[in-house]
Structures are given as structure tokens and as C-alpha cells.
């Protein structure tokens, strides 16, 4: 497979920019947040427009991303804003279950202290 060299820059609607300076001007002033919301009192789900293709030449461009903070236990990337909005809803459902998973792990004594979310326990 032939991989294209160099980063690829996109608008929020999925159009690729040929000129990085034109993209940078628009990106600097654009609203990159698709949706953000707090789940419980300590988790935060964020879906944003990245503008830069994170597929690294394999498959369609991945220009949107959803993450759950503060422990980054969930990260997914998307090609379109419509996919990103659906993915955000899925991440919120996932985040609503996380406290119960953590408590269950502690009760079952399977929780390992080296995991990234141990600051929440």
C-alpha cells in the first residue's frame, strides 16, 4: 500500500485543503467543539473537530475525536460530524457506566494500582 506523505488538513465539512496557510487561518478562528458534557461530577465527555487527518493514510480521514476525561479510558475518531455526534452519545452512555465498573473492580479486588484511573478511587 502506498501511503501519502505529510499531514492532510480538512474543513469541518470534510473538504481537504491544498494550502496549509489557508487551513490554519480558518482553523485558528473556528469553533472546534462539537459537543461537551459532564457525566456524574468527575467525568467529562468531549467531542471535537481535529482538522488534521489522524488516519495516517489508512482508510478515510479521521478528523473528529471523542474522549472521556480525566482518565482517557475512551477515545474514538470519526470521518464526519454526523458520526461524531452519534459517537458522542455512545461515549456518554459508556461514561455513565464507568463508576459502577470501577466500584465492581474494587469490590472484586481485581483493580490494579498502575491503571490510569487510579486517581479517581
Order of alpha helices (4+ residues) and beta strands (2+ residues): beta-beta-alpha-beta-beta-beta-beta-alpha
